Amino acid sequence: MTRLLLSVLLSTCMASGALAATVINSGSSTVVLQVVEDGSRVELAVDAGASESFCPSGCFVTLPSGDRIGLEGGETVEIKDGIATVK
């Protein structure tokens, strides 16, 4: 029973991680995104050349340009020179 429960928990964690959105900063300076998820607002700073996973259950993101987009999770947002591309 314990093994079954552990297996289910690990599967759930792995599945939720697979659905997270990813932001890739291909620019030369740090970018800061405003992320609103489940009513909570946080700032996500992504260094130049770095990537971060976030937003496992859907969220709204305000980009450095001021544009606001909705994400469901699973998307990749690439930011380069202040321009974002969602894939």
C-alpha positions in Angstrom: 0.0 0.0 0.0 2.8 2.4 0.9 4.6 1.7 -2.4 1.4 2.4 -4.3 0.8 5.7 -2.5 4.4 6.7 -3.1 4.2 5.8 -6.8 1.0 7.8 -7.2 2.5 10.8 -5.5 5.7 10.7 -7.6 3.6 10.4 -10.8 1.5 13.4 -9.8 4.5 15.5 -9.1 6.2 14.5 -12.3 3.1 15.2 -14.3 2.6 18.6 -12.8 6.2 19.5 -13.5 5.8 18.5 -17.1 2.9 21.0 -17.5 4.8 24.0 -16.2 5.6 26.8 -18.5 9.2 27.7 -19.2 10.7 31.2 -19.7 14.1 31.4 -21.6 16.0 34.7 -21.4 18.1 34.8 -24.6 18.9 38.5 -24.1 22.0 40.1 -22.6 20.4 41.4 -19.3 18.1 40.2 -16.6 14.3 40.4 -17.2 11.6 40.6 -14.6 8.2 39.2 -15.2 5.1 39.8 -13.1 3.3 36.5 -12.5 -0.2 36.2 -11.2 -1.2 32.7 -10.2 -4.2 31.7 -8.1 -4.6 35.3 -7.1 -1.0 35.7 -5.9 1.4 38.2 -7.6 5.1 37.5 -7.6 8.1 38.9 -9.5 10.2 36.3 -11.4 13.7 37.5 -12.3 15.4 35.6 -15.1 19.1 36.2 -15.6 20.6 36.6 -19.1 21.1 33.1 -20.7 19.0 31.4 -18.0 15.6 29.6 -18.0 13.0 29.1 -15.3 10.0 26.8 -15.0 6.9 28.4 -13.5 3.1 28.5 -13.8 2.2 24.8 -13.3 -1.5 25.4 -13.1 -2.1 28.4 -15.4 -1.3 32.1 -14.8 -1.1 35.6 -16.2 2.3 37.1 -17.0 3.1 40.7 -17.6 6.2 40.9 -19.8 8.9 43.6 -19.7 7.1 45.3 -22.6 4.0 45.7 -20.5 2.0 43.1 -22.5 0.0 40.7 -20.5 -0.5 37.1 -21.6 -2.3 34.1 -20.2 -0.5 30.8 -19.9 -2.0 27.3 -19.3 1.3 25.6 -18.5 3.4 23.7 -21.0 4.3 26.8 -23.1 7.8 28.1 -23.7 8.2 31.9 -23.6 11.5 33.1 -25.1 12.5 36.7 -24.4 15.2 38.4 -26.4 15.9 42.1 -26.4 12.6 42.8 -24.8 10.6 40.8 -27.3 8.7 37.7 -26.2 7.8 34.7 -28.4 5.4 32.1 -27.0 5.8 28.6 -28.4 
